[in-house]
């Protein structure tokens, strides 16, 4: 009576949903028996594995197969079937997807340290994507699937991601490639990492046909420094750049309602600032107390002034007083002397404040 209650299974197949992340699925046989001569349908991108009481038996590749004694030699041996056995039987049937599961993400949760030739000790991050594929269904079933009725990519991607991150950190740290050149070697680094992790994946019956390193990022402060360096490189010849700025100032002054009246003072201040910038970026600049652009050491009593849009000097105190009295040097005139960090307007230099003081009235 129990045999009559059970429904004999005559077609075994897996209609895998499109875009599914299921890597393996056990056919839900329940207590039903498989009919002798039943059809097994294995589609492209699948394989079917028969398991008898926990032991792996026969493996079927894509195609339609008739389940008979001659097509189940291992299962027949495990069950002790005689030749010509035609009764229904029980066995677990697992379908394993052999297609590629693409666009699996990986990335470093925390920065890792490398020793860079240019920046020294450096913290970097990296992320990318990869694809996995079952290349050995029997090993995959033994190592990962076990008796689970279903196995998805979510069940394994965490472990795989940690493995990839570990191998990637090791590869980047030992590559010797400068951090600023890594972006030009992402393909080579990705292939190197893929080969390094292939044995680890193969031990689980998996292959990694594709591994991409999509980005290697530096700390924000290092990126800011690189941006500044790039900006300096774009400026190129600073002398030509300052001349261009002066020409732009002429155009701006022509649009100003005051006309060209204030152009002299503007150009003087602009040239003074430009000279200071140039000197700060070249050897012997402001840091060495050499006035731009003469690049010569000056005496402690020497003053330089931006007069008429041009650098003039050096002047000693007496000559500078005469220039002030003659109106050539005003309170707004940029001046500089050894020991000053940069050009300042004359009225902001403590030593020159007295030079602008009004003389006492003549005695009567």
Secondary structure, DSSP 8 states (H G I E B T S, - for coil): -HHHHS--EEEE-----TT--EEEEE---TT--EEEEEEEEE-TTEEEEEEETTEEEEEE-SEEEE--GGG-HHHHHHHT--TT--S-B--EEEEEE-S-EEEEEEE-SS-EEEEETTTEEEEEEEEEEEEEEES-HHHHIIIIITT-SEEETHHHHHHHHHHHHHHHHHHHHHH---GGGGGGGHHHHHHHHHHHHHHHHHTTTEEEEEEEEEEEEE-HHHHHHHHHHHHHHHH--HHHHHHHHHHHHHHHHHHSTTTTTTHHHHHHHHHHHHHHHHHHTSTTSGGGT--TTT-----TT-EEEEETTEEEEEE-HHHHHHHHHTTSS-TTSEEEETT-SS-EEGGG-GGGGGGGS-------
